[in-house]
Amino acid sequence: MPDNETFIDLFPDADPEATARPPQATDSLDPRQVLDRLPRWQDDALEMRKTLGEGGMGIVRLAHQPALGRDVAVKTLRRAHRTEGARWQVLQEAWAAGSLEHPDIVPVYGLGLDEADMPYIVLKRLEGDRWTDRLRGADTTMVEHLRILERVAQAVAYAHDRGVLHRDLKPDNVMIGSYDEVTVIDWGLAVTTRDTPDRRLPRASDQHFPAGTPAYMAPEQLAEDGARPSPQTDVYLLGGLLYRILVGRSPHGKGRLEVVIDHVRQGLPELDDDGIDAEARALLRRAMARAPADRHPDGGAFLTDLRAYRTHFGARVLLRQADLHADALLAELATEEPRKQVVQQELGACRFGYLQARKEWPQAPIDRLDQLLRHMVRFHLDRDEPGAASVVAAELADDALTAEVGEALARRDASRAAAERLAVDTSAATGIRTRSMVFFLVGGAWVVAPVLVTLFLPTPETVSDGYGWAHGANLLLFLLVSALSIWAAESLGRSQMNRYLRGQLFGVCGIQFLVLLVSQTLGVDLYEAVAHMQLAWMAMAVCNLALVGWVMLPTVVAFASAYAGSMFYPSSAVVLLGAANVVLLLNVFVPWGPLLVEAWRETD
């Protein structure tokens, strides 16, 4: 087997990050026969423009295809590397990439000979960055790098399915477009695992020389002890790319080449002190096992495990972010006066994180969410918000907590019902239509009665005759109030104001009866008795001040004035009483008019 010095002698220009290319195999097609069949350069087919880049032995130029009106990339050999073996490697690269039609593999548009009889490849022009540049920067997240690797693994799995090995997978050989397109390039070391009749690609079983990039290569790529490349070789390289993502350096480092080669022979790089999570260590240990048989069988198997890890990794990122919001939520809840807006924001953020993590990874540990929801139920209950507590408790399978929230809801509903009943009971709008009808009928009667007394009994012959008329009128009023109370019993009992009005009407009738009876017994003049009745009406108006407010003050003034006038002009007592009753009716109608009109438009 070749030792370190032999390896360095074979590739004197190779550094750990550069591709080491073996001598050309001799069991493939005759290069001259192949070259003779290639189309010659035509100046009108390609218009060469600026140089896009140079590699170890190749140079890539921008060109324009007039026939299709598009820009392409043309790869050919540098002057210093125009050897027979180099020409053959260009052909093999074209054949390898050309046989693999995959979105993540660089497309080959054509193959031909230039003026110096050197082969050239017409490729799709790739615009963007090499993955190496993205890995060195800080703009691409870990999850995005894992997605890029997943795309690379898809391309490798596709190639393996067609019997092609890449053998030089590294960040420099992956292009990232401006729309995050991923393209695997440089298939110059590609070999086939199949015996194909055309023998365009060298067979993997015939590779006897080291090949690849030392910083990433698998142990069997050193071609020691008869080892040959296989799909597991590319699996090792995919594992090396994952290592580069997670650790931040290539698996075998960038030291002296002989040191790097010794590291390659060891196989698996050190993982215990690199801050890699357990799932990633397990994936790397399998993919980068020293023995190919211990690795994933091909790129497809590695891709399956990588997808699972990428999903779990993204879920872990979400869990960590959710934990930060959860900590902020608990800190806010621990304050003397938690700010509800902050609490809701932090709860929403951590809930989204936990649930999204569980969506991406059904086994994601989100037990902490239940604890936070219990804290939120308690928070809402302490703030007398059983409705909000009920919404949160619905996410928990906790019968005791659900029962406690149910009791709080029952108390809330009972309190609301009581408040609604009280609002209806104290509202001036409740039963206003019935109340106004009763009030205006009785009030109108009280206005008309004094007028009738004045007309039909202006000078009663005896006191007893006048009192008879007065008792009769009062009795009629009592019967009217009784009849209206029976007719509108339900509506008059619906509100405090209606019940108060009904009581006042009966009370006034009773007070008038007592005043008349006492005055009659004492032989007091009927007009003087009517004047005393005005005191009872004034007392009723004063009581209304407490119930309705200062809006009833004109009524109080009207009855007080009527009483004072009656003291000076006893014979006018009946007329003054009627006038005061008119003021009472107007005093009720003016402030309550709009409410009354609206009530008449609706059902009482």
C-alpha positions as CSV (number, residue, x, y, z in Angstrom):
1,M,0.0,0.0,0.0
2,P,1.3,3.6,-0.7
3,D,2.7,5.3,2.3
4,N,2.5,9.1,3.0
5,E,5.5,9.9,0.9
6,T,4.1,7.9,-2.0
7,F,0.8,9.6,-1.7
8,I,2.4,13.0,-1.7
9,D,4.6,12.0,-4.7
10,L,1.5,11.0,-6.6
11,F,-0.2,14.4,-5.9
12,P,2.5,17.0,-5.3
13,D,0.1,19.9,-5.9
14,A,-2.6,18.6,-3.6
15,D,-3.5,20.3,-0.4
16,P,-6.1,18.9,2.0
17,E,-8.8,21.0,0.4
18,A,-7.9,20.3,-3.2
19,T,-8.9,17.4,-5.3
20,A,-6.3,14.6,-5.8
21,R,-6.8,13.1,-9.3
22,P,-5.4,9.6,-10.1
23,P,-3.6,8.6,-13.3
24,Q,-5.9,7.7,-16.2
25,A,-7.2,4.1,-16.2
26,T,-6.1,2.0,-19.1
27,D,-9.1,-0.3,-19.5
28,S,-11.6,2.2,-20.9
29,L,-12.2,3.3,-24.5
30,D,-9.4,4.4,-26.8
31,P,-9.4,8.2,-26.4
32,R,-8.4,8.8,-30.0
33,Q,-11.4,6.9,-31.2
34,V,-13.7,8.9,-28.9
35,L,-12.2,12.2,-29.9
36,D,-12.5,11.5,-33.6
37,R,-16.3,11.2,-33.2
38,L,-16.7,14.6,-31.3
39,P,-18.0,17.6,-33.2
40,R,-15.4,20.3,-34.0
41,W,-15.6,23.9,-32.7
42,Q,-17.7,26.2,-34.7
43,D,-17.3,30.0,-34.1
44,D,-20.9,30.7,-34.9
45,A,-22.2,28.1,-32.4
46,L,-20.5,29.7,-29.3
47,E,-19.4,33.2,-28.7
48,M,-16.7,33.0,-26.0
49,R,-16.7,35.7,-23.4
50,K,-15.1,36.3,-20.0
51,T,-13.5,33.7,-17.7
52,L,-15.8,32.6,-14.9
53,G,-13.3,30.6,-12.9
54,E,-10.3,28.2,-12.9
55,G,-9.8,25.0,-11.0
56,G,-6.9,22.5,-10.6
57,M,-6.8,21.5,-14.3
58,G,-9.8,23.2,-15.9
59,I,-11.0,26.6,-16.8
60,V,-14.6,27.7,-17.2
61,R,-15.6,30.5,-19.5
62,L,-18.9,32.3,-20.2
63,A,-20.2,31.8,-23.7
64,H,-23.3,32.7,-25.6
65,Q,-25.3,30.4,-27.9
66,P,-26.8,32.6,-30.6
67,A,-29.1,29.9,-31.9
68,L,-30.9,29.6,-28.5
69,G,-30.2,33.1,-27.3
70,R,-28.8,31.9,-24.0
71,D,-25.6,32.1,-21.9
72,V,-23.8,28.9,-21.1
73,A,-20.6,27.8,-19.3
74,V,-17.8,26.1,-21.3
75,K,-15.3,24.0,-19.5
76,T,-12.0,23.0,-21.0
77,L,-8.4,22.3,-20.0
78,R,-5.9,24.8,-18.9
79,R,-2.8,24.9,-21.2
80,A,-0.6,23.4,-18.5
81,H,-2.8,20.4,-18.1
82,R,-3.5,19.4,-21.7
83,T,-2.3,15.8,-21.3
84,E,-3.8,12.6,-22.5
85,G,-5.1,11.7,-19.1
86,A,-6.5,15.1,-18.5
87,R,-8.4,15.0,-21.8
88,W,-9.9,11.7,-20.8
89,Q,-11.0,13.0,-17.4
90,V,-12.9,15.9,-19.1
91,L,-14.7,13.3,-21.3
92,Q,-15.6,11.2,-18.3
93,E,-16.9,14.2,-16.4
94,A,-19.1,15.1,-19.3
95,W,-20.4,11.5,-19.7
96,A,-21.0,11.1,-15.9
97,A,-23.0,14.3,-15.5
98,G,-24.7,13.9,-18.9
99,S,-26.0,10.5,-17.9
100,L,-27.7,11.9,-14.8
101,E,-30.7,14.1,-15.5
102,H,-31.6,15.4,-12.1
103,P,-32.6,18.9,-10.8
104,D,-29.7,18.9,-8.4
105,I,-27.0,17.8,-10.9
106,V,-25.4,20.2,-13.3
107,P,-27.0,19.7,-16.8
108,V,-24.6,19.0,-19.8
109,Y,-25.7,20.7,-23.0
110,G,-23.0,19.5,-25.3
111,L,-19.5,18.0,-25.8
112,G,-16.9,18.8,-28.5
113,L,-13.3,19.6,-29.5
114,D,-11.8,23.1,-29.7
115,E,-9.1,24.3,-32.1
116,A,-6.4,22.6,-30.1
117,D,-8.2,19.2,-30.2
118,M,-8.9,19.5,-26.5
119,P,-12.4,18.4,-25.4
120,Y,-14.8,21.0,-24.0
121,I,-18.1,20.7,-22.1
122,V,-21.0,23.0,-22.6
123,L,-22.8,23.3,-19.3
124,K,-25.6,25.2,-17.8
125,R,-24.4,28.5,-16.5
126,L,-24.7,28.5,-12.7
127,E,-25.1,31.7,-10.9
128,G,-24.8,32.0,-7.1
129,D,-22.4,31.0,-4.4
130,R,-20.3,27.9,-3.7
131,W,-21.6,26.2,-0.6
132,T,-18.2,26.9,1.0
133,D,-18.9,30.6,1.0
134,R,-22.3,30.1,2.6
135,L,-20.8,27.9,5.3
136,R,-18.2,30.6,6.1
137,G,-20.9,33.3,6.4
138,A,-23.5,33.8,9.0
139,D,-26.5,34.5,6.9
140,T,-27.6,30.8,6.4
141,T,-29.1,29.0,9.4
142,M,-28.3,25.5,10.5
143,V,-31.7,24.2,9.3
144,E,-31.1,25.8,5.8
145,H,-27.7,24.1,5.6
146,L,-29.3,20.7,6.5
147,R,-31.8,21.3,3.7
148,I,-29.0,21.9,1.3
149,L,-27.3,18.7,2.4
150,E,-30.6,16.9,1.9
151,R,-30.7,18.1,-1.7
152,V,-27.1,17.0,-2.2
153,A,-28.0,13.6,-0.8
154,Q,-31.0,13.4,-3.2
155,A,-28.7,13.9,-6.1
156,V,-26.2,11.3,-4.8
157,A,-29.0,8.8,-4.2
158,Y,-30.2,9.3,-7.8
159,A,-26.7,8.7,-9.1
160,H,-26.3,5.6,-7.0
161,D,-29.5,4.3,-8.4
162,R,-27.9,4.5,-11.8
163,G,-24.6,3.0,-10.7
164,V,-22.6,6.2,-10.6
165,L,-20.3,7.3,-7.7
166,H,-19.2,11.0,-7.3
167,R,-16.2,10.4,-5.0
168,D,-15.5,14.1,-4.5
169,L,-18.4,15.5,-2.5
170,K,-17.3,18.7,-0.6
171,P,-18.7,22.2,-0.2
172,D,-16.7,23.5,-3.1
173,N,-18.5,21.1,-5.4
174,V,-22.0,22.4,-4.5
175,M,-23.4,25.6,-5.9
176,I,-26.3,27.5,-4.3
177,G,-28.3,29.7,-6.6
178,S,-30.0,33.0,-5.8
179,Y,-33.3,31.2,-5.4
180,D,-31.7,28.5,-3.2
181,E,-31.3,26.1,-6.1
182,V,-28.8,23.4,-5.2
183,T,-26.5,21.9,-7.8
184,V,-23.8,19.2,-7.4
185,I,-20.9,19.9,-9.8
186,D,-17.5,18.5,-10.8
187,W,-18.2,14.8,-11.6
188,G,-14.6,14.4,-12.9
189,L,-13.8,11.5,-10.4
190,A,-17.1,9.7,-11.1
191,V,-16.9,5.9,-11.6
192,T,-19.5,3.3,-12.2
193,T,-20.4,0.2,-10.2
194,R,-21.8,-1.5,-13.3
195,D,-20.2,-3.3,-16.3
196,T,-21.4,-1.1,-19.1
197,P,-20.8,-2.1,-22.8
198,D,-19.6,1.4,-23.8
199,R,-17.0,1.6,-21.0
200,R,-17.4,5.4,-20.9
201,L,-16.9,5.6,-17.2
202,P,-14.1,3.7,-15.3
203,R,-15.3,0.8,-13.1
204,A,-15.1,1.3,-9.4
205,S,-13.5,-2.1,-9.0
206,D,-10.6,-1.0,-11.2
207,Q,-9.5,2.0,-9.1
208,H,-6.0,1.3,-7.7
209,F,-4.9,4.9,-6.9
210,P,-5.9,7.3,-4.2
211,A,-8.4,9.9,-5.4
212,G,-10.6,12.6,-3.8
213,T,-10.1,15.5,-1.4
214,P,-8.0,14.6,1.6
215,A,-9.9,16.8,4.0
216,Y,-13.1,14.9,3.3
217,M,-12.2,11.5,1.8
218,A,-13.1,8.1,3.1
219,P,-10.4,5.6,4.2
220,E,-10.9,3.4,1.1
221,Q,-10.2,6.3,-1.2
222,L,-6.5,5.9,-0.2
223,A,-6.7,2.6,-2.2
224,E,-4.8,0.8,0.6
225,D,-5.1,-2.9,1.3
226,G,-7.1,-3.5,-1.9
227,A,-9.9,-1.2,-0.9
228,R,-12.2,0.0,-3.7
229,P,-14.8,2.8,-3.8
230,S,-18.5,1.9,-3.4
231,P,-21.8,3.7,-2.7
232,Q,-20.7,3.7,0.9
233,T,-17.8,5.9,-0.1
234,D,-20.2,8.7,-1.1
235,V,-22.1,8.0,2.1
236,Y,-18.9,8.7,4.1
237,L,-18.5,12.0,2.1
238,L,-22.1,12.9,2.8
239,G,-21.4,12.3,6.5
240,G,-18.3,14.5,6.2
241,L,-20.5,17.3,4.9
242,L,-22.9,16.9,7.8
243,Y,-19.8,17.1,10.1
244,R,-18.8,20.3,8.4
245,I,-22.2,21.8,9.1
246,L,-22.4,20.8,12.7
247,V,-18.8,21.3,13.8
248,G,-17.7,24.0,11.5
249,R,-14.6,22.3,10.0
250,S,-13.8,19.5,7.6
251,P,-13.6,16.0,9.1
252,H,-9.9,15.6,8.6
253,G,-8.7,19.2,9.1
254,K,-6.4,21.4,7.1
255,G,-2.9,20.6,8.5
256,R,0.0,19.1,6.8
257,L,-1.0,16.6,4.1
258,E,0.7,13.6,5.8
259,V,-1.1,14.4,9.1
260,V,-4.4,14.6,7.2
261,I,-3.7,11.3,5.5
262,D,-3.1,9.6,8.8
263,H,-6.4,11.1,10.0
264,V,-8.2,9.7,6.9
265,R,-6.9,6.2,7.8
266,Q,-8.5,6.4,11.2
267,G,-11.9,7.0,9.6
268,L,-14.4,8.5,12.1
269,P,-13.3,11.9,13.4
270,E,-13.6,12.7,17.1
271,L,-17.2,13.5,18.0
272,D,-17.4,13.5,21.8
273,D,-16.1,17.0,22.4
274,D,-17.7,18.8,19.5
275,G,-21.1,19.7,21.0
276,I,-23.0,17.4,18.7
277,D,-26.3,16.1,20.0
278,A,-26.8,12.4,20.5
279,E,-28.9,11.8,17.3
280,A,-26.3,13.6,15.2
281,R,-23.5,11.5,16.7
282,A,-25.4,8.3,15.9
283,L,-25.9,9.4,12.3
284,L,-22.3,10.4,11.9
285,R,-20.9,7.3,13.5
286,R,-22.9,5.2,11.0
287,A,-22.2,7.3,7.9
288,M,-18.5,7.8,8.7
289,A,-17.7,4.4,10.1
290,R,-14.2,3.2,9.1
291,A,-15.5,0.0,7.6
292,P,-17.8,0.6,4.5
293,A,-20.0,-2.3,5.6
294,D,-20.9,-0.5,8.8
295,R,-22.2,2.5,6.9
296,H,-25.6,3.2,5.2
297,P,-25.8,1.0,2.1
298,D,-26.2,4.0,-0.3
299,G,-27.2,7.6,-0.6
300,G,-30.9,6.8,-0.3
301,A,-30.6,5.2,3.1
302,F,-28.5,8.1,4.3
303,L,-31.1,10.5,3.0
304,T,-33.8,8.8,5.0
305,D,-31.9,9.2,8.2
306,L,-30.8,12.8,7.3
307,R,-34.4,13.8,6.7
308,A,-35.5,12.5,10.1
309,Y,-32.6,14.3,11.8
310,R,-33.3,17.5,9.9
311,T,-36.9,17.4,11.0
312,H,-35.9,16.7,14.6
313,F,-33.3,19.4,14.5
314,G,-35.8,22.0,13.3
315,A,-38.2,20.8,16.0
316,R,-35.5,21.2,18.6
317,V,-34.9,24.7,17.5
318,L,-38.6,25.5,17.8
319,L,-38.6,23.9,21.3
320,R,-35.7,26.0,22.4
321,Q,-37.4,29.2,21.2
322,A,-40.6,28.1,22.8
323,D,-38.8,27.5,26.1
324,L,-37.5,31.1,26.0
325,H,-41.0,32.4,25.6
326,A,-42.2,30.1,28.3
327,D,-39.6,31.4,30.8
328,A,-40.7,35.0,29.9
329,L,-44.3,34.0,30.5
330,L,-43.6,32.5,33.9
331,A,-41.6,35.5,34.9
332,E,-44.4,37.8,34.0
333,L,-47.0,35.7,35.9
334,A,-44.8,35.8,39.0
335,T,-45.0,39.6,39.1
336,E,-47.5,41.3,41.4
337,E,-49.6,42.6,38.6
338,P,-49.0,40.6,35.4
339,R,-49.6,42.5,32.2
340,K,-52.3,40.7,30.3
341,Q,-51.0,41.8,26.9
342,V,-47.5,40.5,27.7
343,V,-48.9,37.3,29.1
344,Q,-51.0,36.7,25.9
345,Q,-48.1,37.4,23.6
346,E,-45.7,35.1,25.4
347,L,-48.3,32.3,25.6
348,G,-49.1,32.6,21.9
349,A,-45.4,32.5,21.0
350,C,-44.5,29.5,23.1
351,R,-47.8,27.6,22.2
352,F,-47.0,28.1,18.5
353,G,-43.4,26.8,19.0
354,Y,-44.4,23.7,21.0
355,L,-47.3,22.8,18.6
356,Q,-45.2,23.4,15.5
357,A,-42.5,21.3,16.9
358,R,-45.0,18.5,17.6
359,K,-46.3,18.9,14.1
360,E,-42.9,18.4,12.5
361,W,-41.9,15.8,15.0
362,P,-44.8,13.8,16.5
363,Q,-42.6,12.6,19.4
364,A,-41.3,16.1,20.3
365,P,-41.4,16.6,24.1
366,I,-43.9,19.3,24.8
367,D,-45.0,18.4,28.3
368,R,-44.1,21.9,29.4
369,L,-47.0,23.3,27.4
370,D,-49.5,21.5,29.7
371,Q,-47.8,23.1,32.7
372,L,-48.0,26.5,31.2
373,L,-51.7,26.0,30.3
374,R,-52.4,25.1,33.9
375,H,-50.7,28.4,35.0
376,M,-52.9,30.3,32.5
377,V,-56.1,28.7,33.8
378,R,-55.1,29.8,37.3
379,F,-54.2,33.3,35.9
380,H,-57.7,33.7,34.3
381,L,-59.5,32.3,37.4
382,D,-57.7,34.8,39.6
383,R,-58.7,37.6,37.4
384,D,-62.3,36.4,37.4
385,E,-62.2,35.4,33.7
386,P,-63.8,31.9,33.8
387,G,-64.6,32.1,30.0
388,A,-61.0,32.5,29.1
389,A,-60.0,29.9,31.6
390,S,-62.5,27.5,30.0
391,V,-61.0,28.0,26.6
392,V,-57.5,27.1,27.9
393,A,-58.7,24.3,30.1
394,A,-60.3,22.6,27.0
395,E,-56.8,21.9,25.8
396,L,-56.0,19.9,29.0
397,A,-57.2,16.4,30.0
398,D,-57.6,17.4,33.7
399,D,-61.1,16.5,35.1
400,A,-60.5,18.3,38.4
401,L,-59.4,21.5,36.8
402,T,-62.3,21.3,34.3
403,A,-64.7,20.9,37.2
404,E,-63.2,23.9,39.0
405,V,-63.6,26.0,35.9
406,G,-67.1,24.8,35.4
407,E,-68.0,26.0,38.9
408,A,-66.5,29.4,38.1
409,L,-68.5,29.6,35.0
410,A,-71.7,28.7,36.9
411,R,-71.0,31.5,39.4
412,R,-70.2,33.9,36.5
413,D,-73.4,33.0,34.7
414,A,-75.5,33.4,37.9
415,S,-73.9,36.8,38.6
416,R,-74.6,37.9,35.1
417,A,-78.2,36.7,35.2
418,A,-78.6,38.6,38.5
419,A,-77.0,41.7,37.0
420,E,-79.3,41.5,33.9
421,R,-82.3,41.1,36.1
422,L,-81.2,44.1,38.2
423,A,-80.6,46.1,35.0
424,V,-84.0,45.3,33.7
425,D,-85.5,46.0,37.1
426,T,-83.9,49.4,37.4
427,S,-84.1,50.5,33.8
428,A,-86.5,53.4,33.0
429,A,-87.2,51.7,29.6
430,T,-88.6,48.5,31.2
431,G,-92.4,48.6,31.0
432,I,-92.4,52.3,30.0
433,R,-95.3,51.9,27.6
434,T,-97.6,50.4,30.1
435,R,-96.4,52.7,32.8
436,S,-97.0,55.8,30.6
437,M,-100.5,54.6,29.7
438,V,-101.5,54.0,33.3
439,F,-99.9,57.3,34.4
440,F,-101.6,59.4,31.8
441,L,-105.0,57.8,32.3
442,V,-104.8,58.3,36.1
443,G,-103.1,61.6,35.8
444,G,-105.7,62.7,33.2
445,A,-108.4,61.7,35.6
446,W,-106.8,63.7,38.4
447,V,-106.7,66.7,36.0
448,V,-110.4,66.3,34.9
449,A,-111.8,65.6,38.4
450,P,-111.1,69.0,39.9
451,V,-112.6,70.7,36.8
452,L,-115.7,68.6,37.1
453,V,-115.9,69.4,40.8
454,T,-115.6,73.1,40.0
455,L,-118.3,73.0,37.3
456,F,-120.9,70.9,39.1
457,L,-120.2,71.8,42.7
458,P,-119.0,75.4,42.7
459,T,-120.9,76.3,46.0
460,P,-121.9,73.2,47.9
461,E,-125.0,73.8,50.1
462,T,-123.5,71.8,52.9
463,V,-120.1,70.5,53.8
464,S,-121.4,66.9,53.9
465,D,-122.7,67.2,50.3
466,G,-119.3,68.4,49.0
467,Y,-117.5,65.7,50.8
468,G,-119.8,63.1,49.2
469,W,-118.8,64.3,45.8
470,A,-115.1,64.2,46.8
471,H,-115.4,60.7,48.3
472,G,-117.1,59.5,45.2
473,A,-114.4,61.0,42.9
474,N,-111.7,59.5,45.0
475,L,-113.4,56.1,45.0
476,L,-113.7,56.2,41.2
477,L,-109.9,57.0,41.0
478,F,-109.2,54.1,43.3
479,L,-111.3,51.8,41.1
480,L,-109.5,53.0,38.0
481,V,-106.1,52.4,39.6
482,S,-107.2,48.9,40.7
483,A,-108.6,48.0,37.3
484,L,-105.4,49.2,35.5
485,S,-103.2,47.3,38.1
486,I,-105.1,44.1,37.4
487,W,-105.0,44.6,33.6
488,A,-101.3,45.4,33.5
489,A,-100.2,43.3,36.5
490,E,-97.3,41.5,34.7
491,S,-95.9,44.7,33.1
492,L,-96.3,46.9,36.2
493,G,-94.4,44.3,38.2
494,R,-91.4,44.0,35.8
495,S,-89.5,47.0,37.1
496,Q,-88.8,48.9,40.2
497,M,-90.2,52.1,38.8
498,N,-93.4,50.5,37.7
499,R,-93.9,48.9,41.1
500,Y,-93.1,52.2,42.8
501,L,-95.7,54.0,40.5
502,R,-98.4,51.4,41.3
503,G,-97.7,51.8,45.0
504,Q,-97.8,55.6,44.8
505,L,-101.1,55.6,43.0
506,F,-102.7,53.4,45.7
507,G,-100.9,55.4,48.4
508,V,-102.3,58.7,47.1
509,C,-105.8,57.3,46.9
510,G,-105.5,56.1,50.5
511,I,-104.0,59.4,51.7
512,Q,-106.7,61.4,50.0
513,F,-109.3,59.2,51.6
514,L,-107.8,59.8,55.1
515,V,-107.5,63.5,54.5
516,L,-111.1,63.8,53.4
517,L,-112.3,61.6,56.3
518,V,-110.4,63.5,59.0
519,S,-111.3,66.8,57.5
520,Q,-115.0,65.8,57.3
521,T,-114.9,64.6,60.9
522,L,-113.4,67.8,62.1
523,G,-115.8,69.9,60.1
524,V,-113.1,71.4,57.9
525,D,-114.1,73.2,54.8
526,L,-113.8,71.0,51.6
527,Y,-111.5,73.5,49.8
528,E,-109.2,73.5,52.8
529,A,-109.2,69.8,52.8
530,V,-108.3,69.8,49.1
531,A,-105.4,72.2,49.9
532,H,-104.1,69.7,52.5
533,M,-104.3,66.9,49.8
534,Q,-101.8,68.9,47.8
535,L,-99.3,68.3,50.6
536,A,-99.7,64.6,49.9
537,W,-99.1,65.2,46.2
538,M,-96.0,67.3,47.0
539,A,-94.7,64.6,49.3
540,M,-95.1,62.1,46.4
541,A,-93.2,64.4,44.1
542,V,-90.4,64.8,46.7
543,C,-90.1,61.0,46.9
544,N,-89.9,60.9,43.1
545,L,-86.8,63.2,43.3
546,A,-85.0,60.3,45.1
547,L,-86.1,57.7,42.5
548,V,-86.0,59.6,39.2
549,G,-83.7,62.6,40.0
550,W,-83.9,66.4,39.8
551,V,-85.9,66.2,36.6
552,M,-89.0,66.0,38.8
553,L,-88.2,69.3,40.6
554,P,-90.8,71.3,38.5
555,T,-93.6,69.0,39.9
556,V,-92.4,69.6,43.5
557,V,-92.5,73.3,42.8
558,A,-95.9,73.1,41.2
559,F,-97.6,71.3,44.1
560,A,-95.8,73.5,46.7
561,S,-97.1,76.6,44.8
562,A,-100.6,75.1,44.5
563,Y,-100.6,74.5,48.3
564,A,-99.4,78.0,49.1
565,G,-102.0,79.5,46.7
566,S,-104.8,77.4,48.3
567,M,-103.8,78.8,51.7
568,F,-104.4,82.3,50.5
569,Y,-107.3,81.5,48.1
570,P,-109.1,78.5,49.5
571,S,-111.8,78.6,46.9
572,S,-109.2,78.1,44.1
573,A,-107.8,75.0,45.7
574,V,-109.5,72.6,43.3
575,V,-108.3,74.6,40.2
576,L,-104.8,74.9,41.5
577,L,-104.7,71.1,42.1
578,G,-105.7,70.5,38.5
579,A,-103.0,72.9,37.3
580,A,-100.4,71.1,39.4
581,N,-101.4,67.8,37.9
582,V,-101.0,69.3,34.4
583,V,-97.4,70.3,35.3
584,L,-96.9,66.7,36.6
585,L,-98.0,65.2,33.2
586,L,-95.8,67.6,31.2
587,N,-92.9,67.0,33.6
588,V,-93.1,63.3,32.9
589,F,-93.6,63.6,29.2
590,V,-90.8,66.0,28.3
591,P,-87.7,64.1,29.6
592,W,-89.1,60.6,28.8
593,G,-90.7,61.5,25.5
594,P,-88.0,60.1,23.2
595,L,-87.8,56.9,25.3
596,L,-91.5,56.6,25.3
597,V,-91.8,57.1,21.5
598,E,-89.1,54.4,21.0
599,A,-90.9,52.1,23.4
600,W,-94.2,52.4,21.5
601,R,-92.4,51.2,18.3
602,E,-91.4,48.0,20.0
603,T,-93.3,45.3,22.0
604,D,-93.6,46.2,25.6
